[in-house]
Amino acid sequence: MSRLILVLGDQLSPGLSALREADRDHDVVVMAEVADETDYVRHHPKKIALIFAAMRKFAARLRAEGWDVRYSQLDDTENAGSIVGELLRRAEETGASEVLATEPGEWRLIEALREAPVKVQILSDERFIASHQEFEAWAEGRKALRMEYFYREMRRKTGLLMEGDKPSGGKWNFDHENRKPAPGEVDFNGPMQFTPDDTVEEVLALVEARFGNHFGALRPFWFATTEGEARRALRHFISKALPKFGDYQDAMLTENRFLYHAVISAYINIGLLDPLEVCEKVAEAHAAGDVPINAAEGFIRQIIGWREYMRGIYFLEGPDYTGRNGLGHKRDLPELFWGGKTDMLCLEKAVGQTRDEAYAHHIQRLMITGNFALLAGLDPHQVHEWYLAVYMDAFEWVEAPNVIGMSQFADGGIIASKPYVSSGAYINRMSDYCKGCTYSVSRKTGEGACPFNLLYWHFLDRHRTRFSKNARMGNMYRTWDRMDDDRRETVLREAEGFLKRLDAGEAV
């Protein structure tokens, strides 16, 4: 009796556990483009196009390797519209009574498979370095689950940038060397771009017709859609950009969207690139003397540190994680997040780039859009759904902890020891956004004062009971307390005025 082998759109890896456990001569691979997966949030058209194009090419690869692949395109008339529906349809078609599936990266899909009216065996996703059991064992009994200590365990386990049992360069973390402000010039032309072939063009036409009303520009579309193309993009980044990646990874520029960033996270997250292999290539470049330690370590930390840690937190905390709201924030997401007019140049640029590229780097997400959302008290679930929808690399297992935990502090401090909030001064130091802004970053109150300056103190004031005893925030509150009463009242009054205009739908 044949079994069905489910391969999801973010599982496009030849070494996938479900494929490895399957019998090529008897089992049937099921892949499906379904409305349930495109519509549960209104995904960016580029994200949908990337996944569909890569799925179709991966299905063709499997067929060429001798697999029986039953593939459903979104516009197939018999398409059931859901993953479980497609499994049931293919089970009836083939006579299969069992499904092998690699664990999905969202509780929503895991629960759907568990409740399916067909036997589904869910296998662990071994494309990650740390299993659920390993992360749970690391977390057990700890008062605080800080990424840095987990990251060190991953370094030891993989041997990456290690000299025996000691870290290369004598330190585990070179982050203090990776905070340089934006450079005057960037001598990197950006990530490798690929011309759409017939398969990609067919997908683009479908996405244009079906999802043209979703937030985001579909064209130009230049992303890798096969393992070979993704590997070429990785080699291009390592040779051309990685040497300066570390120095400027936090920097932001008005007229340069990519600086020295790799833009390969989506390729890793859908399975075109193996995360450990990516890190090994980076470590090899460092060992060859082509990449400085701060760049290599900073890049590797994002993958075996943050990426693995975020997955660990997501599965450790359980299905209710995305609904947490530890600070009680309830303000609706304003229109400026969907491209509505704003005089804040940093937000205009970050959102505009997101619309055009389905991409923004980690500091744009954390300290521009995320910082504003936290300071303004936006509903964290709405913020979570926005990030999940608009970024090409966003899948819930990695996106939700980054947003709910790190960015919005809605999990009560599981991930972050303090909220990631800042005034306009940080944005001014790390970017050139403030130079062309209608608002003045140097103005703290009054006409033209930077909204980040006002909202920063408003946030601290309204959450004083929660954060005043936080050891890392004491200086902030002491500065606030040293201000005279009139100054504090002015700041709070003007911040409230800004938030009222935001609530009224006015351009701010």
Buried (B, 14 or more C-beta within 10 A) or exposed (E): EBBBBBBBBBBBBEEBBBBBBBEEEEBBBBBBBBBBBBEBBBBBBBBBBBBBBBBBBBBBBBEEEEBBBBBBBBEEEEBBBBBBBBBBBBBEEBEBEBBBBBBBBBBBBBEBBEEBEBEBEBBEBBBBBBBBEBBEEBBEEEEEBEBEEBBBBBBEBBEBBBEEEEBBBEBBBBBEBBBBBBBEEBEBEBBBBBEBEEBBEBBBEBBEEBBEEBBBBBEEBBBBBBBEBBBBBBEBBBEBBBBBBBBBBBBBBBEBBBBBBBBBBBBBBBBBBBBBEBBBBBBEBBEEEBBBBBBBBBBBBBBBBBBBBBBBBBBBBEEEBBEBBBBEBEBEBBBBBBBBEBBBBBBBBBBBBBBBBBBBBBBBBBBBBBBBBBBBBBBBBBBBBBBBBBBBBBBBBBBBBBBBBBBBBBBEBBBBEEBBBBBBBBBBBBBBBBEEBEBBBEBBBEEEBBBBBBBBBBBBBBBBEBBBEBEEBEEBBEEBEEBEEEBBEBBBEBBEEBBEBBEEEEEB
